[in-house]
Amino acid sequence: MKKYICLLVVCLMILLASFCLAAEERVIRTQGLINPGGNLKAGYLFINEMRVYIDKATQIMNHYGTSIQIVELKPKKFVYLEMEKDPNQGINKAKKIYLLPHYVNPGDKQKFPFMK
């Protein structure tokens, strides 16, 4: 009986871990330039020529991690974002957007703790 309980616990742990990893795989992290043509009133920006949708749940921060207003996201500014691709609608939804002071080279990413 104890063997079955241990086996059940191990199976549940593996199952829960796979759900956590699957959810993390949908998160896309990228750095890019805000392109002209986005429409904040309609709720989207063009970043690296991708349409990225923004809603009220999207966190918008500066490179220190302090919240900023959405109007500070202007064309030709660099951002780092975490987004999810919605499998049902096929759209990119931003979860977090960080306004960067400049392009961040791969060797300098350690200066920004939110960059993974």
C-alpha positions in Angstrom: 0.0 0.0 0.0 2.8 2.4 0.8 4.4 1.7 -2.6 1.2 2.8 -4.3 1.0 6.0 -2.3 4.6 6.8 -3.0 4.1 6.1 -6.7 1.0 8.3 -6.7 2.9 11.2 -5.0 5.8 10.9 -7.5 3.3 10.9 -10.5 1.6 14.0 -9.2 4.8 15.8 -8.7 5.9 15.0 -12.3 2.5 16.1 -13.6 2.6 19.4 -11.7 6.1 20.1 -12.8 5.2 19.5 -16.5 2.3 22.0 -16.2 4.7 24.6 -14.8 7.2 24.1 -17.5 4.6 24.2 -20.2 3.3 27.5 -19.0 6.8 29.0 -18.9 7.5 27.8 -22.5 4.7 30.0 -23.9 6.5 33.1 -22.5 8.6 34.9 -25.2 11.2 37.3 -24.0 12.8 39.8 -26.5 14.4 43.1 -26.8 13.5 45.5 -29.6 12.7 48.9 -31.0 9.2 50.3 -30.9 8.3 50.8 -34.6 6.0 53.6 -35.8 2.4 52.6 -36.7 1.3 51.2 -33.4 -2.0 52.5 -31.8 -2.0 52.7 -28.0 -5.7 53.6 -28.0 -6.5 50.4 -29.9 -4.1 48.5 -27.5 -1.2 47.5 -29.6 2.4 48.4 -30.5 4.7 47.3 -33.3 7.9 45.9 -31.7 10.5 44.3 -34.1 7.8 44.5 -36.7 5.5 42.3 -34.5 2.1 43.4 -33.4 2.1 43.2 -29.6 -1.2 43.7 -27.8 -1.3 45.6 -24.5 -4.2 45.4 -22.0 -4.8 46.7 -18.4 -3.0 43.6 -17.0 0.3 44.6 -18.8 2.9 45.9 -16.5 4.9 48.8 -18.0 8.1 49.8 -16.2 11.3 51.6 -16.7 14.7 49.9 -16.5 14.8 50.3 -12.7 11.5 48.3 -12.4 9.4 51.4 -11.4 5.9 51.6 -13.0 5.6 54.2 -15.8 2.7 55.5 -17.9 1.9 53.9 -21.2 2.4 57.2 -23.0 6.1 57.0 -22.5 6.3 54.1 -25.0 7.1 56.0 -28.1 8.6 55.0 -31.5 12.4 54.6 -31.7 12.6 53.7 -28.0 14.1 50.3 -27.0 12.1 48.0 -24.8 12.5 44.5 -23.3 9.2 42.6 -23.1 7.8 39.3 -21.9 4.8 38.2 -23.9 2.6 35.2 -24.5 1.4 33.9 -27.8 -2.3 33.2 -27.4 -2.8 29.8 -29.1 -6.5 30.4 -29.8 -6.3 33.8 -31.3 -2.7 33.7 -32.6 -1.8 37.1 -31.1 1.1 38.2 -28.9 -0.1 39.6 -25.6 2.5 41.6 -23.6 2.7 40.7 -19.9 5.6 43.0 -19.0 7.3 45.8 -20.9 10.5 47.5 -19.7 11.5 50.8 -21.3 15.3 50.6 -21.8 17.7 53.6 -22.0 19.5 52.0 -25.1 20.1 48.7 -26.8 21.5 46.2 -24.4 24.3 44.0 -25.7 24.2 40.3 -24.6 27.3 40.9 -22.4 25.6 43.7 -20.5 22.3 41.9 -19.7 23.5 41.2 -16.1 23.1 45.0 -15.4 19.4 44.5 -15.8 18.0 41.9 -13.4 14.8 41.4 -15.3 16.6 40.2 -18.5 16.8 36.4 -18.6 
